[in-house]
C-alpha cells in the first residue's frame, strides 16, 4: 500500500491517498461530495454486471466515467474558445494543425 505525501489515512496535505491493490489504482479523496442520480433498470444491470466482471464497485466505475466525460466536455469548451483564433490564423483543418506543429 502506498500513501501519497502523508503517512496518515486521509490526513496531511495530500489531496488523495493512492491505494495500490493487485495492480489497480484506487483514489480515496479526503474531501468528498455525494451525488445521487437516478438510472434506469437496464443501466443499473449493465453497471452491476461490469462491476462484478472487473471486481470494482459501481461507484468506482461511475466516478471513472464521469471524470472522463468531464474532461471531454472541458476540451470541447476549450476548442470552441480557441476556434475563432485558429480560423483567423488560417488553421481550419487537422492537417493545418499538423503542418504547423511538424
C-alpha positions as CSV (number, residue, x, y, z in Angstrom):
1,X,0.0,0.0,0.0
2,X,1.3,3.5,-0.9
3,X,0.1,6.7,0.6
4,X,1.0,9.9,-1.3
5,X,2.8,12.7,0.7
6,X,1.5,11.5,4.1
7,X,1.6,8.5,6.3
8,X,-1.8,9.1,7.9
9,X,-5.0,7.9,6.4
10,X,-6.8,10.9,5.0
11,X,-4.6,13.3,6.9
12,X,-2.0,15.8,5.8
13,X,-1.5,17.9,2.7
14,X,-2.2,15.2,0.1
15,X,-5.3,15.7,-1.8
16,X,-5.7,12.0,-2.5
17,X,-4.4,8.8,-1.0
18,X,-3.4,6.2,-3.6
19,X,-4.0,2.6,-2.6
20,X,-2.4,0.1,-4.9
21,X,-4.0,-3.4,-4.7
22,X,-3.4,-6.1,-7.3
23,X,-2.2,-3.6,-9.9
24,X,-5.3,-1.4,-9.7
25,X,-5.1,2.2,-8.5
26,X,-7.9,3.5,-6.4
27,X,-8.2,7.1,-5.3
28,X,-9.7,7.9,-2.0
29,X,-10.4,11.6,-1.6
30,X,-10.2,13.1,1.8
31,X,-12.8,15.7,0.9
32,X,-15.8,14.1,-0.9
33,X,-19.2,15.1,-2.0
34,X,-22.1,12.8,-2.6
35,X,-24.0,12.8,-5.9
36,X,-27.3,11.0,-6.1
37,X,-28.6,10.1,-9.6
38,X,-31.4,8.1,-11.0
39,X,-30.6,5.5,-13.6
40,X,-32.9,3.1,-15.4
41,X,-33.0,-0.6,-14.7
42,X,-31.1,-1.5,-17.8
43,X,-28.2,0.8,-17.0
44,X,-28.2,-0.4,-13.4
45,X,-28.0,-4.0,-14.6
46,X,-25.2,-3.2,-17.1
47,X,-23.3,-1.3,-14.4
48,X,-23.7,-4.2,-11.9
49,X,-22.5,-6.7,-14.5
50,X,-19.5,-4.6,-15.3
51,X,-18.7,-4.1,-11.6
52,X,-18.8,-7.8,-11.0
53,X,-16.6,-8.6,-14.0
54,X,-14.0,-6.0,-13.1
55,X,-14.1,-6.5,-9.3
56,X,-14.8,-2.8,-8.8
57,X,-17.7,-1.0,-7.2
58,X,-20.5,0.7,-9.2
59,X,-19.5,3.9,-7.6
60,X,-15.9,3.5,-8.8
61,X,-17.0,2.8,-12.3
62,X,-19.4,5.8,-12.3
63,X,-16.6,8.1,-11.0
64,X,-14.3,7.0,-13.7
65,X,-16.9,7.6,-16.5
66,X,-17.8,11.0,-15.0
67,X,-14.2,12.0,-14.9
68,X,-13.6,11.1,-18.5
69,X,-16.8,12.8,-19.6
70,X,-16.0,16.0,-17.7
71,X,-12.5,16.0,-19.3
72,X,-14.1,15.6,-22.8
73,X,-16.6,18.4,-22.2
74,X,-13.8,20.7,-20.9
75,X,-11.7,20.0,-24.0
76,X,-14.7,20.8,-26.2
77,X,-15.2,24.1,-24.4
78,X,-11.5,25.0,-24.9
79,X,-11.8,24.0,-28.6
80,X,-14.8,26.3,-29.0
81,X,-12.9,29.2,-27.4
82,X,-9.8,28.6,-29.5
83,X,-11.6,28.0,-32.8
84,X,-12.1,31.7,-33.7
85,X,-8.5,32.5,-33.0
86,X,-7.3,29.5,-35.1
87,X,-9.6,30.4,-38.0
88,X,-8.1,33.9,-38.0
89,X,-4.7,32.4,-38.1
90,X,-5.7,30.2,-41.1
91,X,-5.9,27.0,-39.1
92,X,-9.1,25.3,-40.2
93,X,-8.4,21.6,-40.6
94,X,-6.5,18.9,-38.7
95,X,-4.0,19.0,-41.5
96,X,-3.4,22.7,-40.9
97,X,-2.6,21.9,-37.2
98,X,-0.2,19.1,-38.1
99,X,1.5,21.3,-40.7
100,X,2.1,24.0,-38.1
101,X,3.5,21.6,-35.5
102,X,5.5,19.3,-37.7
